[in-house]
Amino acid sequence: MKARRNKKQVPSFRKLLKTSKVKLENKLKNKQHKQQSTLKKYRKEQRKLRQAVKDAVSKKPIPLEDPKRRRPVKRIEKEEEEEEEALPLDMMDEDDLQLMKDLGQRASFLTRDLSSSEPVHVKKRKHEHIIDKYEKIPRTLQTAPEKELIHLLPIKDKSGIIPQTREKPDTDSNKDEEDQEEEMELEEEIIEDPIPEMTREEHLIERKKKLQEKKLHIATLASAILSDPESNIKKLKELRSMLMEQDPDVAVTVRKLVVVSLMELFKDITPSYKIRPLTEAEKSTKIRKETQKLREFEEGLVSQYKFYLENLEQMVKDWKQRKLKKSNVVSLKAYKGLAEVAVKSLCELLVTLPHFNFHNNIIVLIVPLMNDTSKSISEMCCEAVKKLFKQDKLGQASLGVVKVISGFVKGRNYEVRPEMLKTFLCLRIKEVEVKKDTEDINKPKKFMTFKEKRKTLSRMQRKWKKAEEKLERELREAEASESTEKKLKLHTETLNMVFVTYFRILKKAQRSPLLPAVLEGLAKFAHLINVEFFDDLLVVLHTLIESGDLSYQESLHCVQTAFHILSGQGDVLNIDPMKFYTHLYKTLFKLHAGATNDSVEIVLQCLDVMLTKRRKQVSQQRALAFIKRLCTLALQVLPNSSIGILATTRILMHTFPKTDLLLDNESQGSGVFLPELDEPEYCNAQNTALWELHALRRHYHPIVQRFAAHLMAGAPSEGSEALKPELSRRSAVELFETYSMAAMTFNPPVESSNPKKKDKFLQGDSFLSEDLNELVKRHCSEVAIESSLDFTKYLKTSLR
């Protein structure tokens, strides 16, 4: 047989350089431990040798018929064992040992089987007696059997039966009870001083001292890494090892500090490109020292970054599983605090390092936490995703997040928090790739062929043309048209994933709490939807409104989405949205100063899209009806809503100039105004007047008064009744948000309407005139005379 080659290779000089100080200390400890285990093994062998001698002497067939004689035998055996333990067996020769074994095999008067009548030294005729006697030896169960001995089949010899055993191979993981007993004895020998009990104040002082030392150590390592990252990249490992802090007093605080410190370090020292693994060809080629140093730095950085992310993931898992670890250093209550710090670090890395390695892994960790039951962690993750969407210019990171969110929503059967889908509203998508039909309109400029130049241009002109074409090519390369095309492609794919998620919910989960977020998202990105889907989408929206299952705010989102679709590419479609106008006109009075006040903002946006931007498709009757209903609505809402509604009314009066007839008392045409009718086209709004403006002019809020007076004057752009620029140049939604009463205060402050108190109050006679006072006094001074009452004379005079 061929000799087996040693597969273990000698470590290279490069690996030896990489060996840290901690590794060398571990090697030294392992060497010392190996020497101690060798010494223990030698002691064990000596003990086994003594035990073998005892077994050879004592284990002789004992008759089962006379159990009374076993007791003195056991007592004598114990005495012999004590005597033999006192003997130094290491000093005995092999001949002495053999002699003792022979003596042990011979029968004495103590070990003799007295039940047989045969003499001791008579030659045994039948060997079966020996086997029977061996089988009659009592088997005693050992309470702690030795693990190192394997009992084999016995050997029959002239002298008798010899028991055979074999040592079990030693393993480092398995320890004998004897080793444990020796260790216990050694521990008992070492008398430790009792730890003095500290008071609460002393304990806090000690903890503060330990914490200060740890902080100083963290700061030292971090400053060393920042000063020269390429040379001190190994100190990242030392700093990361502090995540396993075992001191119960400062473990939680130190781990939090290390997590935050490492996060800030990675943000500072990470390069602005993704580090890819080296190929075999690149590893085999010879390179300069600077390049080798850079490669080692990049490898170390990627590996430490990976381990750091794994540690953060483990912190979150520990909090989720809520299983106390064996070390018992961190309590269950502290798990949430550690998990919050870990999630915060992951969110920060998600936003700041979208270009670096393992970004997709961070996305996979963050997205499920957006739906977490803990409100703080869920909001933290949603805000991080929104921030990433807002600052992602290219779109690669946004596409990855949208894909994971879409898959997560589908996997949870659309039972997720609406905030997850509301993050889509922060996507920076304004342009997408359009179809080839529209691309053919703006074809790229083609250069002239040589034949065309020769036919139409002279020699000098051809030279100039050639130089111009060369310059145009260079300019096109400088503009980086490829990156623009890539950006459009990524945006198109991202928007497709968003619409797939939205349409799935519209189709399969119409009663889901996600519907408002879906409708809001469709309203924002409706101008980017393909024209082919418009008809079906409008039918679905109208069906949702008619079903009656939606809340008022959700129905407003449906109306808003429908008109966003029609205001973009939907202009080319011949669709009459009259049913959406009717729905909004009919439900405007659902708004009031209570819970529905927040829906006023969506109503203002709908009115802008429905009336102002579609002014050519809106009739005068419809505009008059909406203006009248809006002025009536302004009486029953909060001041900021009244300001927004009056601002919208002002814009409509400018957009439709003939609506100023509502400021006149005279009616136009036949019919009577029917405010209870739901159809804005047929309610005869031209026969009414805006009497609500007189009531709003006496409103307690000064801005509402100003708007009402401005509208009563016909909404002039100049003159004393014109609005100030800060009111006239703002949109209705901006005014609604500016004068919001969310802080429970008026903006501007409202003056008190109580009249000034008078110094003097009129009392008693001062309320009456002088003549009346004299008449009262005269009647009171007269003496009352009893007489019969006769009213006939007064009756006669009155009849005359």
Disulfide bonds with the S-S distance in Angstrom:
none
